[in-house]
Amino acid sequence: MDKQHKDQILKLLLSESITPEEVMLAYDIYHHEIPIHASVAAFVYYSKKGRYHIFVNTFLSPEARREVFLHELYHAVEDMPKVGYILGLDLYRTPIEKNADAFAIKLCRSSREAIE
């Protein structure tokens, strides 16, 4: 995914012009909910076939699942094309994680405000 498309996707998501589901369809991103250890909320995997798979822990609340999904979606669109892969736990203080958190929180906040 080139920078122009990536920037366009992120802007459309933040403006709520498209849904995360539409992004997934357009860019071969697949969402899976699986039971995994409580210490892992979610992760994204890039397959040999060029597809992103976002795995979210089924033990999380629906709100938490949405937030971590959006966090991982940001990694798939923004970070992984640059670095290929990111492996690690306890990276929550790094700029990559802070940016993904800010993106997910902003989308979750705007969707909550739309409901209210």
N, C-alpha and C positions, 0 to 999 in steps of 0.2 A: 504494500500500500504506500503510495507516494505521499510526500508531505502535504501537498495541496488537498488531496482527498481526505487525509487524516484531519487536517485543520477544519475542513468543511464539515466532516462528521461531528467533531467535537462542538463546533459552533451550533450546528443544527440540534444536537442533543441538549445543549445548554439553553437554547431558545425554545425547546420543546416543539420544534417543527417536525421532528421524527421521533419515533420511539426506539428504545434499545432493541426491541424485537426486529424492527426494520433494518437496523444496523447489522444485526446478526445475519439476517437473510442476505443482505447485499454483500457481505464480506466473509462468508463462510466461517462464521463463528457459531459454535454449538454449545448449548447450555446443558449441564448435567447436574442433578442433585443426588448426592450419594452420602451414605453414613460414613463419616471419617472421624478420626480422633478429635476430641474436643479442643485440642490445642491448635487445630488447623481449621480456620473459617472457610477458606476457599483458595484455589490456585488456578492458574491458566497454563495450558500446555499447547505447544505448537507441534503439530504432527508432521511426519515425513510427507504427507499428502498436501501440505500447505494450508492446513485448517487449524484454527484456534479452537480449543475445547476449554470451557470454563467449568470447573467443578466446584460446587457449593455444598457445604455441609448441611445435611437435612436436619440436624439437631438444633439449628439456629431458628429463631423466631422468623416469621415471614418478613418483618421489617428488616431484621438483620441480614437475612438472605438477599433481599433486594439491594441493600447497601453494599454488601461485599461483592455481589455480582457486578454492580456498576464500577466498583473499585477495580475489579479484575478486567472488566471491559476496557477501562482506561489503559491498563497495562497492555492489553492486546493491541489497541489502536495506537497508543503513544510510545510506549517503552520497548516492547519486544521487537518491533521492526528495526530499532536502532542497535540493540545489543544482542539480539539473537535469543538469549535466554537469561533468566534471572533465577538463581537458585539460592534460597536462604530463608531462614526463619529469623525472627528478631531484627528485622530490617525496618521496623516501624518508625525509626527516627531519621531515616535517610530521605533526601529530597524526592526520590522516586515514589516512595510510599506516602509522603506528605502530599504530593501533588495528586496522587490517585485518591487519597482520602478526601481532599478538598473538592475534587470533581464529584465524587459519589455523594458527599454531604450536600453539595449545592443542588444536585438533581433530586435527591430525596426531599430536601427542604422545599423546593419549588413544587414537587408533586403533592406534598402534604398541604401546602398553602392552597393549591388548586382544589383540593377536596374540601377544605374548610370554607 
